[in-house]
Amino acid sequence: MKFIYAVIIIAVLAWPFNYLYQMQLGSIPFLLLALFFIFMTVRQIKKVKAQKGVNKDQAKREKIKRNKG
């Protein structure tokens, strides 16, 4: 998720979260924000792992080429 989209989502949810805090229901927005950040982190980790997987495949191919040549 792009950074701009994350900022927009948080900005849009700021008013409802503020309302819930005023109603003494502050744990609900905290839980939702925690889930949102976990979701963003998992997506980022998947991207990094995919990149590392591609790099490992390329390294294996280069090693095979060097051994053959």
N, C-alpha and C positions, 0 to 999 in steps of 0.2 A: 504494500500500500504506500502510495506516495505520501511524503511528509505533509504536503498541502491538504490532501484529503483528510489526514488524521487531525490536523488543526481545525479544519472546517467541522468535522464531526464533533470534536470536543467543544468548539464554540457554540454549535447548535444545541448541544446537550447541557450547556452551562445554566441556562435559565431553569429547565426542569430539575436539574440537580440542586440548584439553589432553593427552589421551592420545597423539595424533599428535605433538605437540611433544616429549613425553617419549621417544617412540620415534625421535627425530631425523628426523621427517618434517614439519617445520614449514612447509615450502613448500606443502604441500597445503592446509592451512586458509587460508593467506594467499591462495592462488589462488582458493579458493572464496569467501572474503569479498570479494575484489576483484570477482569476477563478480556476487555478490549486490548490491554497491553500484553497480556499473555498471547492472544491471537496474533498481534503484530509481531511478537518475538518469535513465535513458531514459524510464521511465514518467512521471516528474515533468516532463521536458522536453516530452513529448507533450501532457500536460495544459495546460501553459503555452501551447504553440503553438496548441492548439485554442481556448483562451480568446482569444488574440490574433486568431485567424481570425474568431471570432464578433464581436469588437469592430470589426474592419476592415469586416466585412459591414454592421454597424449604422451605421458612419460613412459608408459609401457610400450606404446607403439615406437617411440624413438629408441628405446632400449633394444627392441627387436630389430629395428633397422640397423642399428650399430653392430649388433651381433652377426647379422647376415652379411653386411658389407665389409 
